[in-house]
Amino acid sequence: MSACYNSFFKKPLCVLIFLGIILTYPGILQANPEQPILAKQKKTIVIDPGHGGHDKGALGPEGTFEKNVTLDLARMVATELENTYRVILTRTDDYFLNISSRTSTANHVKADLFISIHAGGSFLHQPCGITLYFFKKTAEPALTPDTDPSKPFKRINSLSAWSNIQNAHQTTSKILAKSLLNRINEQKIFKKSEILGAPLMVLEGADMPAVCLEIGYITNPAEEKSLQDIRVLSNIVQGIRNGIDDFFEKVR
């Protein structure tokens, strides 16, 4: 091998050709070091479309299922964010996932943010608006969204170690909730909005800033129509995008 190599470079024409190739394509000798570095710098965001499969979630007056709205919105958010962030959906189609597996997905990929998307539900048509939840531990066991809108949460027993994880991120989760709400409110879609602390199971074990976003009441006829409108959903997505950008500006 070395003899062939030495013989090659004794020929002037071969040397000139070799140098020309190197000057034209320097990457042959040295791989571009920026590409893997840039990939590592991308923040990972896990978006969780609530419900799915046999768990349809709340039902609107015109027959809109919460599980479909959450998936549509999650897909749109992923498309909006994918050029800037690494985005992972906990579910990509209409199938059931238990709550702990949603949160575990975020932990497994070491996500920088976890956002669970839902829609509000009530037997009354009047409740309206957006609610952003951060995890706030109480003496009661953790709660999880229920498909019965008259009982929005049901109690579930959980392991104490799992239930303590999100406590360390409560401050940054509040910052995330405020950033998202401020930017979504700029879109002037919802008349009412609020941030609440609650012991939600889907947030409980998340080892990163995490919020649950209830994006309008699907049981409110006007808001059900809004959540079927691609223009409204696009405005919500833009608010979420801007809120995430603001969050990383504040906490970096």
KELUM-661613 format. One record per residue (C-alpha): residue number from 1; residue in three letters; x, y, z. Coordinates in pm, whole numbers. Last residue first. Example, Ala and Ser with C-alpha at 12.3 -4.5 7.8 and 13.67 -1.06 7.14 Angstrom:
// KELUM-661613
R   n res   east  north     up
R   2 SER   1367   -106    714
R   1 ALA   1230   -450    780
// end
This chain:
// KELUM-661613
R   n res   east  north     up
R 252 ARG  -3145   3031   2901
R 251 VAL  -3454   3088   3119
R 250 LYS  -3606   3407   2978
R 249 GLU  -3515   3368   2610
R 248 PHE  -3621   3002   2627
R 247 PHE  -3962   3107   2753
R 246 ASP  -4006   3377   2491
R 245 ASP  -3946   3125   2211
R 244 ILE  -4199   2888   2368
R 243 GLY  -4456   3167   2393
R 242 ASN  -4399   3270   2032
R 241 ARG  -4461   2915   1911
R 240 ILE  -4768   2870   2132
R 239 GLY  -4913   3198   2007
R 238 GLN  -4842   3099   1647
R 237 VAL  -5014   2765   1705
R 236 ILE  -5319   2939   1850
R 235 ASN  -5335   3164   1545
R 234 SER  -5312   2860   1315
R 233 LEU  -5593   2690   1511
R 232 VAL  -5812   2995   1458
R 231 ARG  -5739   2996   1086
R 230 ILE  -5800   2621   1061
R 229 ASP  -6148   2664   1210
R 228 GLN  -6277   2355   1394
R 227 LEU  -6157   2488   1732
R 226 SER  -6350   2809   1666
R 225 LYS  -6672   2617   1601
R 224 GLU  -6631   2431   1933
R 223 GLU  -6561   2768   2094
R 222 ALA  -6898   2906   1984
R 221 PRO  -7089   2593   2086
R 220 ASN  -6920   2567   2432
R 219 THR  -6865   2194   2491
R 218 ILE  -6524   2218   2317
R 217 TYR  -6415   2462   2585
R 216 GLY  -6099   2648   2484
R 215 ILE  -5734   2537   2466
R 214 GLU  -5677   2348   2787
R 213 LEU  -5295   2355   2799
R 212 CYS  -5125   2128   3052
R 211 VAL  -4781   2251   3149
R 210 ALA  -4432   2113   3198
R 209 PRO  -4084   2245   3279
R 208 MET  -3864   1933   3295
R 207 ASP  -3856   1602   3482
R 206 ALA  -4223   1523   3421
R 205 GLY  -4359   1288   3688
R 204 GLU  -4658   1497   3796
R 203 LEU  -4752   1664   3471
R 202 VAL  -4987   1397   3332
R 201 MET  -5108   1323   3685
R 200 LEU  -5239   1674   3739
R 199 PRO  -5195   1809   4092
R 198 ALA  -5334   2156   4012
R 197 GLY  -5196   2511   3984
R 196 LEU  -5403   2746   3770
R 195 ILE  -5333   3000   3497
R 194 GLU  -5625   3189   3347
R 193 SER  -5794   3296   3026
R 192 LYS  -6128   3445   2926
R 191 LYS  -6246   3616   2610
R 190 PHE  -6056   3375   2386
R 189 ILE  -5933   3438   2033
R 188 LYS  -5750   3768   2079
R 187 GLN  -5426   3646   1916
R 186 GLU  -5227   3840   2176
R 185 ASN  -5386   3615   2439
R 184 ILE  -5191   3321   2295
R 183 ARG  -4868   3514   2353
R 182 ASN  -4939   3603   2713
R 181 LEU  -5074   3254   2787
R 180 LEU  -4766   3077   2652
R 179 SER  -4519   3294   2843
R 178 LYS  -4725   3273   3162
R 177 ALA  -4745   2892   3146
R 176 LEU  -4371   2864   3074
R 175 ILE  -4286   3089   3368
R 174 LYS  -4512   2878   3590
R 173 SER  -4334   2563   3470
R 172 THR  -4000   2731   3548
R 171 THR  -4106   2784   3910
R 170 GLN  -4260   2436   3950
R 169 HIS  -3961   2250   3809
R 168 ALA  -3830   2089   4128
R 167 ASN  -4185   1989   4224
R 166 GLN  -4219   1795   3898
R 165 ILE  -4029   1493   4031
R 164 ASN  -4204   1448   4367
R 163 SER  -4502   1245   4246
R 162 TRP  -4278    987   4078
R 161 ALA  -4097    917   4405
R 160 SER  -4428    898   4596
R 159 LEU  -4576    635   4366
R 158 SER  -4923    721   4243
R 157 ASN  -5284    655   4344
R 156 ILE  -5536    810   4108
R 155 ARG  -5810   1062   4179
R 154 LYS  -6053   1167   3908
R 153 PHE  -6067   1501   3731
R 152 PRO  -6318   1691   3519
R 151 LYS  -6618   1530   3689
R 150 SER  -6921   1678   3513
R 149 PRO  -6717   1666   3191
R 148 ASP  -6699   1282   3205
R 147 THR  -6395   1193   2993
R 146 ASP  -6170   1241   3295
R 145 PRO  -5853   1446   3314
R 144 THR  -5610   1316   3581
R 143 LEU  -5564   1400   3944
R 142 ALA  -5276   1322   4179
R 141 PRO  -5350   1209   4535
R 140 GLU  -5464   1477   4780
R 139 ALA  -5226   1654   5019
R 138 THR  -5153   1903   4746
R 137 LYS  -4888   1935   4477
R 136 LYS  -4907   2209   4221
R 135 PHE  -4829   2113   3865
R 134 PHE  -4885   2390   3613
R 133 TYR  -5215   2434   3436
R 132 LEU  -5301   2670   3153
R 131 THR  -5670   2745   3106
R 130 ILE  -5828   2888   2792
R 129 GLY  -6176   3026   2759
R 128 CYS  -6534   2919   2806
R 127 PRO  -6793   2781   3045
R 126 GLN  -7144   2876   2923
R 125 HIS  -7255   2558   2746
R 124 LEU  -7312   2360   3066
R 123 PHE  -7238   1987   3086
R 122 SER  -6872   2086   3083
R 121 GLY  -6553   2019   2885
R 120 GLY  -6223   2201   2835
R 119 ALA  -5984   2110   2555
R 118 HIS  -5651   1931   2598
R 117 ILE  -5286   1969   2498
R 116 SER  -4999   1839   2713
R 115 ILE  -4683   2047   2681
R 114 PHE  -4347   1908   2795
R 113 LEU  -4032   2116   2764
R 112 ASP  -3654   2053   2762
R 111 ALA  -3706   1686   2680
R 110 LYS  -3466   1421   2806
R 109 VAL  -3586   1172   2542
R 108 HIS  -3688    922   2811
R 107 ASN  -3836   1190   3040
R 106 ALA  -4070   1318   2770
R 105 THR  -4179    966   2679
R 104 SER  -4231    887   3047
R 103 THR  -4486   1168   3068
R 102 ARG  -4698   1016   2794
R 101 SER  -4641    663   2926
R 100 SER  -4773    769   3269
R  99 ILE  -5103    886   3120
R  98 ASN  -5200    574   2934
R  97 LEU  -5191    596   2557
R  96 PHE  -5485    519   2329
R  95 TYR  -5474    543   1952
R  94 ASP  -5580    800   1692
R  93 ASP  -5250    901   1532
R  92 THR  -4910   1054   1610
R  91 ARG  -4901    998   1985
R  90 THR  -4646   1132   2233
R  89 LEU  -4541   1385   1968
R  88 ILE  -4170   1472   1947
R  87 VAL  -4026   1805   1833
R  86 ARG  -3655   1888   1796
R  85 TYR  -3662   2264   1772
R  84 THR  -3603   2539   1520
R  83 ASN  -3716   2391   1189
R  82 GLU  -3964   2158   1360
R  81 LEU  -4157   2424   1550
R  80 GLU  -4441   2510   1310
R  79 THR  -4483   2153   1190
R  78 ALA  -4493   2025   1548
R  77 VAL  -4751   2288   1646
R  76 MET  -4969   2186   1352
R  75 ARG  -4948   1820   1450
R  74 ALA  -5037   1906   1810
R  73 LEU  -5339   2109   1695
R  72 ASP  -5479   1827   1486
R  71 LEU  -5414   1574   1765
R  70 THR  -5582   1789   2031
R  69 VAL  -5883   1857   1810
R  68 ASN  -5928   1488   1731
R  67 LYS  -5912   1371   2094
R  66 GLU  -6160   1643   2198
R  65 PHE  -6427   1490   1980
R  64 THR  -6649   1717   1771
R  63 GLY  -7012   1601   1764
R  62 GLU  -7189   1930   1695
R  61 PRO  -7258   1995   2066
R  60 GLY  -6891   1914   2147
R  59 LEU  -6774   1591   2312
R  58 ALA  -6504   1578   2582
R  57 GLY  -6233   1311   2566
R  56 LYS  -6250   1033   2309
R  55 ASP  -6071    767   2515
R  54 HIS  -6137    468   2287
R  53 GLY  -5845    575   2073
R  52 GLY  -5696    908   2179
R  51 HIS  -5687   1138   2487
R  50 GLY  -5462   1446   2501
R  49 PRO  -5216   1536   2225
R  48 ASP  -4880   1547   2409
R  47 ILE  -4613   1774   2263
R  46 VAL  -4255   1694   2362
R  45 ILE  -4003   1971   2299
R  44 THR  -3631   1906   2256
R  43 LYS  -3404   2209   2232
R  42 LYS  -3165   2211   1938
R  41 GLN  -2805   2261   2049
R  40 LYS  -2710   1899   1981
R  39 ALA  -2801   1935   1614
R  38 LEU  -2592   2250   1585
R  37 ILE  -2289   2067   1726
R  36 PRO  -2341   1774   1491
R  35 GLN  -2338   2006   1188
R  34 GLU  -2063   2247   1294
R  33 PRO  -1770   2003   1278
R  32 ASN  -1775   1975    897
R  31 ALA  -1572   1664    829
R  30 GLN  -1202   1720    751
R  29 LEU   -998   1557    475
R  28 ILE  -1274   1508    220
R  27 GLY  -1453   1820    351
R  26 PRO  -1191   2031    174
R  25 TYR  -1367   1961   -159
R  24 THR  -1231   2204   -422
R  23 LEU   -891   2252   -259
R  22 ILE   -856   1879   -191
R  21 ILE   -959   1782   -544
R  20 GLY   -716   2027   -698
R  19 LEU   -433   1901   -478
R  18 PHE   -495   1544   -598
R  17 ILE   -504   1648   -963
R  16 LEU   -177   1840   -924
R  15 VAL    -11   1545   -752
R  14 CYS   -125   1307  -1024
R  13 LEU     23   1530  -1292
R  12 PRO    355   1551  -1110
R  11 LYS    397   1169  -1082
R  10 LYS    614   1086   -780
R   9 PHE    300   1120   -563
R   8 PHE    147    801   -699
R   7 SER    463    598   -659
R   6 ASN    473    685   -290
R   5 TYR    109    565   -239
R   4 CYS    168    248   -441
R   3 ALA    470    169   -226
R   2 SER    278    246     93
R   1 MET      0      0      0
// end
